[in-house]
């Protein structure tokens, strides 16, 4: 068998933390690749050093040039298969050509310092990723570990959690894990938001014992839980309709969703909690509705993006959707459907909530013209109301739920 690429995990304790076998592979290699910090642990290395910079592709292109003919080692932080470079290298060069030798991951070390198990923790990387959507990913989790970066620092994370009222969490921050300057300590969120931290850190969040913040389960939450315009009616998709709409949207965990004519943002909030790894955009032209949308975003810990624009013009900058809900169209129904259908990803859905026969007719025609498979359901629900110690049924306005599917 020819050469293989050895990918060796290394910690802040440097060469002293490697096993004799790993250290021997490094010392006997002819080319050593890695970040500046990892390469700096081997100041007396006599072979060639290649620094990881400019992105993964230029780095692996250089690796491609050397590994077949020369003994090659790649150094990576901690466990190279935990949000690290090793997975990318295995896909690029094949598993038969890459051997991974892991070190302790930063999360593993952080939980060791905390003295708590971590098999039941939610593991989230904010390294090179936006913080948007963290609220719904975290909400209800008892234990969360966060990998940070220069933008998403512990202070930024604390301010974000405070914005969503997530004060049931306490923070444990570990800086320079495994190194000489290691610091691990608990923080309250208010204190952490004003703190300064070393660039190398891991954040663990745990729900405080006895926290009385209720865990929100299921979907199609009661109408009265949402902020909405009153005494006007009809600016919230009613609970019964919302349940069917969410079913028709058929969201996967990482879906991109457009909620057009969002009104109160009720559908957007529900979608964000279902598609917790995705992105949800709530488009609304009425300025008077924006405060309620913002309030519901925070109350339901559903970090959707509010866009004050008229559709379809306001949809242009958004990523292509997996699902589109049209709750209001401002007289642009046909144009919104045509534009959304043209941008819809394969197997995507467009769902329209119609309360008039004109909207029903227009939406069915537009969805068919766009080449989508169309289904419609007439939903007529009644809610029980007390009367003289008994119960009567109060009928709600009928709603047509029209669904178009891209086959």
Buried (B, 14 or more C-beta within 10 A) or exposed (E): EEBBBBBBBBBBBBBEBBEEEBBEBBBEBBBBBBBEEBBEBBEEBEBEBBEBEEEEEEBBEBBEEBBEEEBBBBBBBBBBBBBBBBBBBBEBBEEEBBBBBBBBBBBBBBBBBBEBEBEEBBBBBBEEBEBEBBBBBBBBBBBBBBBBBEEBBBBBBBBBBBEBEBBBBBBBBBBBBBBEEBBBEEBEBEEBBEEEBBEBBBBBBBBEEEBEBEEBEEBBBEBEBBBBBEEEEEBBBBBBBBBBBBBBBBBEEEBBBBBBBBBBBBBBBBBBBBBBEBBBBBBBBBEEBBEBBBBBBBBBBBBBBBBBBBBBEBBEEBEEBBBBBBBBBEEBBBBBBBBBBEBBBEEBBBBBBBEEEEBBEBBBBBBEEBEBEBBBEEBEBEBEEEEEEEEEEEEBEEBBBBBBBBE
